[in-house]
């Protein structure tokens, strides 16, 4: 059963100016506060990347591999994550789409988790409100970075 959250936001900058914030370690780190590094530091379609988050109180930097399923500069970035640190039966897809609107950009971010069995009914009410709030906050940070030039 899919658990899905999405956010749409208008950014006062063209897609070409927003794109570097999506597909590179340096850009992602400006609006994704938890990112420690991205390996490799630039995303390309068909590749696998490792997303490494900042260390928690235990000093461990959690990481997860992701498949880059779409990477069209100025248009779309999509990542799929399964296995690794995710619970069995859980998969995640993150899709970011840029659309030119006048001199600006319409950004749509969709996150969808595929959750097997009874976990969907259990996790949905607990996870969706927080995931929605975090997605909105991330979109606002991206808007601020893109409009301010970084």
Order of alpha helices (4+ residues) and beta strands (2+ residues): beta-alpha-alpha-beta-beta-beta-beta-beta-beta-alpha
